[in-house]
Amino acid sequence: MNEINLARIDLNLLVVFEVLMELRNVTAAADKLGKTQSAVSHALGRLREQLGDPILVRVGGQMQPSPFAAQLAEDIEPLLRGVRRVLAPPKLFDPATSDRVFRIAAPTLTRLIAQVSSRVAREAPNARIEWLPAHHEAYSALSEGLIDIAHLGGEPRLPDGLQEQVMEPFSWVSFVRKGHPGLRNWGLEAWHRYPHLMVNVTRALRNPFSQTFGGSTDRRRITTMVADSSAVASILAQSDFIATFPALLLAWDMEAHGLCALKPPVALDQVKVRFFWSSRLAQDAGSIWIRSIVIETYRALQFEAEAKLSGVVGTAFGQI
């Protein structure tokens, strides 16, 4: 037989062909396909015309396949099975049985890490989380699907292929050790006199402090930059540094390290804080699951931290 031009073949007819070869009966095939008997008969006629073969022939009161049809049925069965597998809806994600590795890029927010990790361990005991540093290179890793979700601050334009969730604004709080000499007269003079500690979380994060106030440039003395926030409370406890962060960062470390929380004596800009993920993973069930845990936990902790510090933050401060 000459080679068939696929452009002339209606491949949808192969679904009808498969059922006809299985049942060898037009009426039964129509019932299974949810079509009328006339529609199936018409489809069989088109198959015969397009394939140049009788396909099914009535022999002794029964429909029997031609040799060509029998071979075709054998050949297309795995092909149709593969198409069904490819087009089938994705399997539901089951945390209880998943052994997936989730990668989260975020600053070292110890409370967030502890609570998210604990919940994942309970709900998905075979899964694993890799906590990665948050830096501007995370954008490309997110786009490539190498990171499931990232927590970053700042105002850079959202790269193509990413989606975001903007979080609620947070309060800036200045932290110092108990007994810090600046506590005796907290205000602009103390703010300028004593050294400041900052965390360089990411080069993409803009300076959160107003660049000017009172007609002059910001005269803070930033003498130390650290790459990670996990040791900040311990450093403050052993020095005269001032460190100004979101309440969420140190709200639970104050008592253990003997720190005080103060209202900054300057106007500080709000920083947009966002969670990002790849658009390609937006509808992936596992990605949705881990995103919901991370974002819900972060939101609850931020609310708790704001409430925790609302009654203890010192309010005596100089005016700009």
C-alpha positions as CSV (number, residue, x, y, z in Angstrom):
1,M,0.0,0.0,0.0
2,N,1.2,3.4,-0.8
3,E,2.3,5.8,2.0
4,I,-0.6,7.7,3.4
5,N,-0.6,11.5,3.5
6,L,-1.4,12.4,7.1
7,A,-2.6,15.8,6.1
8,R,-5.6,14.1,4.4
9,I,-6.4,11.9,7.5
10,D,-8.7,13.0,10.2
11,L,-6.9,11.6,13.2
12,N,-9.9,12.0,15.4
13,L,-11.3,9.0,13.5
14,L,-8.7,6.8,15.1
15,V,-10.6,7.1,18.4
16,V,-13.7,5.7,16.6
17,F,-11.6,3.1,14.9
18,E,-10.2,1.9,18.2
19,V,-13.7,1.4,19.7
20,L,-15.0,-0.3,16.6
21,M,-12.1,-2.7,16.6
22,E,-12.8,-3.5,20.2
23,L,-16.5,-4.0,20.0
24,R,-17.0,-5.0,16.3
25,N,-20.4,-3.4,16.4
26,V,-21.5,0.0,15.3
27,T,-24.4,0.3,17.7
28,A,-22.3,-0.7,20.7
29,A,-19.5,1.6,19.6
30,A,-21.9,4.5,19.4
31,D,-23.1,3.8,23.0
32,K,-19.6,3.8,24.3
33,L,-18.6,6.9,22.5
34,G,-21.8,8.8,23.4
35,K,-22.5,9.3,19.7
36,T,-25.5,8.4,17.4
37,Q,-25.3,5.2,15.4
38,S,-25.5,7.3,12.3
39,A,-22.5,9.4,13.4
40,V,-20.4,6.2,13.9
41,S,-21.5,4.7,10.6
42,H,-20.5,8.0,8.9
43,A,-17.1,7.9,10.7
44,L,-16.5,4.3,9.5
45,G,-17.3,5.4,6.0
46,R,-14.8,8.2,6.2
47,L,-12.2,5.8,7.6
48,R,-12.7,3.5,4.7
49,E,-12.4,6.4,2.2
50,Q,-9.3,8.0,3.8
51,L,-7.4,4.8,4.5
52,G,-8.4,3.1,1.3
53,D,-9.4,-0.1,3.1
54,P,-12.8,-1.8,4.0
55,I,-11.7,-1.8,7.7
56,L,-14.6,-4.0,9.0
57,V,-16.4,-6.5,6.8
58,R,-19.6,-8.4,7.7
59,V,-18.8,-12.1,7.7
60,G,-21.5,-14.6,8.9
61,G,-23.5,-11.9,10.7
62,Q,-20.5,-10.4,12.4
63,M,-18.1,-7.6,11.6
64,Q,-14.5,-8.8,11.0
65,P,-11.4,-6.6,10.6
66,S,-9.4,-6.6,7.4
67,P,-5.8,-7.7,7.7
68,F,-4.8,-4.0,7.4
69,A,-7.2,-2.9,10.1
70,A,-6.0,-5.7,12.4
71,Q,-2.4,-4.5,12.0
72,L,-3.3,-0.9,12.3
73,A,-5.2,-1.5,15.6
74,E,-2.1,-3.3,17.0
75,D,0.1,-0.4,16.0
76,I,-2.0,2.5,17.2
77,E,-3.0,1.1,20.6
78,P,0.3,2.1,22.3
79,L,0.2,5.5,20.5
80,L,-3.3,6.3,21.7
81,R,-2.3,5.1,25.2
82,G,0.7,7.5,25.2
83,V,-1.5,10.4,24.0
84,R,-3.9,9.8,26.9
85,R,-1.1,9.6,29.4
86,V,0.4,12.9,28.1
87,L,-2.9,14.7,28.1
88,A,-4.2,13.3,31.4
89,P,-4.6,15.8,34.3
90,P,-1.5,15.8,36.6
91,K,-1.7,13.6,39.6
92,L,-2.8,15.2,42.8
93,F,0.1,16.0,45.1
94,D,0.0,13.9,48.3
95,P,2.3,15.3,51.0
96,A,2.1,12.1,53.0
97,T,3.8,10.1,50.3
98,S,5.9,12.8,48.5
99,D,9.7,12.6,48.7
100,R,10.1,15.9,46.9
101,V,12.9,18.4,47.7
102,F,11.6,21.9,48.1
103,R,14.0,24.8,47.8
104,I,13.2,28.1,49.5
105,A,15.4,31.2,49.2
106,A,14.9,33.6,52.2
107,P,16.8,35.7,54.8
108,T,17.6,33.8,57.9
109,L,14.3,34.3,59.8
110,T,14.8,31.6,62.4
111,R,11.2,31.5,63.5
112,L,10.0,31.1,59.9
113,I,12.5,28.4,59.2
114,A,11.6,26.5,62.4
115,Q,7.8,26.6,61.9
116,V,7.8,25.9,58.2
117,S,10.2,23.0,58.6
118,S,8.2,21.6,61.5
119,R,4.9,21.7,59.6
120,V,6.5,20.1,56.5
121,A,8.0,17.4,58.6
122,R,4.6,16.6,60.1
123,E,2.6,16.7,56.8
124,A,5.3,15.4,54.4
125,P,7.7,13.2,56.4
126,N,9.6,12.0,53.4
127,A,10.0,15.5,51.8
128,R,13.0,17.7,52.4
129,I,13.5,21.5,52.5
130,E,16.7,23.2,51.3
131,W,16.9,26.8,52.7
132,L,19.0,29.0,50.4
133,P,20.4,32.5,50.7
134,A,18.2,35.3,49.3
135,H,20.1,37.3,46.8
136,H,19.4,38.9,43.4
137,E,20.7,35.8,41.5
138,A,17.6,34.0,42.9
139,Y,15.5,35.6,40.2
140,S,17.1,33.5,37.4
141,A,17.0,30.4,39.5
142,L,13.3,30.9,40.1
143,S,12.7,31.4,36.4
144,E,14.4,28.1,35.7
145,G,12.4,26.3,38.4
146,L,15.5,25.6,40.5
147,I,13.9,27.4,43.5
148,D,10.3,26.9,44.5
149,I,9.7,30.2,46.3
150,A,11.9,33.2,47.3
151,H,11.4,35.9,49.8
152,L,13.0,39.2,48.7
153,G,12.7,42.9,49.4
154,G,13.2,45.9,47.3
155,E,11.7,47.5,44.2
156,P,13.3,45.8,41.2
157,R,11.1,45.2,38.2
158,L,9.6,41.7,38.3
159,P,11.4,39.7,35.6
160,D,9.4,37.9,33.0
161,G,8.2,34.4,33.9
162,L,7.7,35.2,37.6
163,Q,4.7,35.7,39.8
164,E,4.6,37.4,43.1
165,Q,2.7,37.9,46.4
166,V,3.2,41.3,48.0
167,M,3.1,41.1,51.8
168,E,1.7,43.6,54.2
169,P,3.9,46.5,55.3
170,F,6.0,46.0,58.4
171,S,7.1,48.3,61.3
172,W,10.7,49.4,61.6
173,V,12.2,48.9,65.0
174,S,15.6,49.9,66.4
175,F,17.2,47.3,68.7
176,V,19.9,47.9,71.3
177,R,21.2,46.1,74.3
178,K,19.8,46.8,77.8
179,G,22.1,49.3,79.4
180,H,23.0,50.8,76.1
181,P,24.2,54.4,76.7
182,G,21.8,55.8,74.1
183,L,18.8,54.7,76.1
184,R,19.3,57.6,78.5
185,N,18.3,60.1,75.9
186,W,17.1,58.2,72.9
187,G,16.7,60.5,69.8
188,L,18.5,61.9,66.9
189,E,21.6,62.7,68.9
190,A,22.0,59.1,70.0
191,W,21.0,57.9,66.6
192,H,24.0,59.8,65.1
193,R,26.5,59.2,67.9
194,Y,26.4,55.4,68.2
195,P,27.5,53.0,65.4
196,H,24.9,51.1,63.4
197,L,24.9,47.5,62.3
198,M,23.2,46.4,59.0
199,V,22.6,43.1,57.2
200,N,23.4,43.1,53.6
201,V,20.6,40.6,52.7
202,T,20.7,41.3,48.9
203,R,22.2,43.7,46.5
204,A,18.8,44.1,45.0
205,L,17.4,45.5,48.3
206,R,17.4,49.3,48.2
207,N,18.4,51.3,51.3
208,P,15.3,51.4,53.4
209,F,16.2,54.6,55.2
210,S,15.3,58.0,53.9
211,Q,18.3,59.6,52.3
212,T,17.7,63.0,53.7
213,F,16.0,64.4,56.8
214,G,16.2,67.7,58.6
215,G,17.9,69.3,55.5
216,S,21.0,67.0,55.8
217,T,22.1,63.6,54.7
218,D,21.7,60.6,56.9
219,R,24.5,60.9,59.3
220,R,24.3,57.4,60.8
221,R,27.6,55.7,61.2
222,I,27.2,52.3,59.6
223,T,30.4,50.7,60.8
224,T,29.5,47.0,60.3
225,M,27.8,45.0,57.6
226,V,27.1,41.4,58.1
227,A,25.9,38.9,55.5
228,D,23.4,37.0,57.7
229,S,20.9,38.0,60.3
230,S,21.2,35.0,62.5
231,A,24.0,36.5,64.7
232,V,22.6,40.0,65.0
233,A,21.0,39.6,68.4
234,S,24.2,38.1,69.9
235,I,26.3,40.9,68.4
236,L,24.0,43.6,69.8
237,A,24.1,42.1,73.2
238,Q,27.9,42.5,73.3
239,S,28.2,46.0,71.8
240,D,26.8,49.5,71.5
241,F,25.5,48.9,68.0
242,I,22.1,50.1,66.9
243,A,20.3,47.8,64.5
244,T,17.1,48.7,62.8
245,F,15.0,45.9,61.3
246,P,11.5,44.7,60.8
247,A,9.9,43.6,64.0
248,L,9.7,40.1,62.7
249,L,13.5,39.6,62.7
250,L,14.2,40.0,66.4
251,A,10.9,40.0,68.3
252,W,11.5,36.6,69.8
253,D,15.3,37.1,70.5
254,M,15.0,40.2,72.7
255,E,14.5,38.5,76.1
256,A,17.1,35.8,75.5
257,H,19.7,38.4,74.5
258,G,18.7,41.2,76.8
259,L,17.6,43.7,74.0
260,C,15.4,46.7,74.0
261,A,13.1,47.8,71.2
262,L,12.9,51.5,70.3
263,K,11.0,53.6,67.8
264,P,13.5,55.0,65.2
265,P,13.9,58.8,65.5
266,V,13.8,59.2,61.7
267,A,11.3,58.7,59.0
268,L,11.9,55.4,57.3
269,D,10.6,54.4,54.0
270,Q,8.5,51.3,53.7
271,V,10.1,48.5,51.7
272,K,8.1,46.3,49.4
273,V,8.5,42.7,50.6
274,R,7.4,40.0,48.2
275,F,7.4,36.3,47.7
276,F,8.2,35.1,44.1
277,W,7.8,31.9,42.2
278,S,8.1,30.7,38.6
279,S,5.0,31.1,36.4
280,R,5.7,27.6,35.1
281,L,5.1,26.2,38.6
282,A,2.1,28.4,39.3
283,Q,-0.4,25.5,38.9
284,D,1.9,22.7,40.2
285,A,0.2,21.1,43.1
286,G,3.4,20.6,45.2
287,S,4.5,24.2,44.6
288,I,1.1,25.5,45.6
289,W,1.3,23.5,48.8
290,I,4.7,24.7,49.9
291,R,3.9,28.3,48.9
292,S,0.8,28.3,51.0
293,I,2.7,27.0,54.0
294,V,5.5,29.6,53.7
295,I,3.3,32.6,53.0
296,E,0.7,31.7,55.7
297,T,3.5,31.1,58.3
298,Y,5.2,34.4,57.4
299,R,2.0,36.4,57.6
300,A,1.1,34.9,61.0
301,L,4.6,35.5,62.4
302,Q,4.6,39.1,61.1
303,F,1.3,39.8,62.8
304,E,2.5,38.2,66.0
305,A,5.7,40.1,66.0
306,E,4.0,43.4,65.4
307,A,1.6,42.7,68.3
308,K,4.4,41.5,70.5
309,L,6.4,44.7,70.2
310,S,3.6,47.2,70.0
311,G,3.5,47.4,73.8
312,V,7.3,47.4,74.5
313,V,8.8,49.7,71.9
314,G,10.1,52.8,73.5
315,T,8.5,56.0,72.3
316,A,10.7,58.7,73.6
317,F,12.4,60.1,70.5
318,G,13.6,63.4,69.0
319,Q,11.7,65.0,66.2
320,I,13.1,65.3,62.7
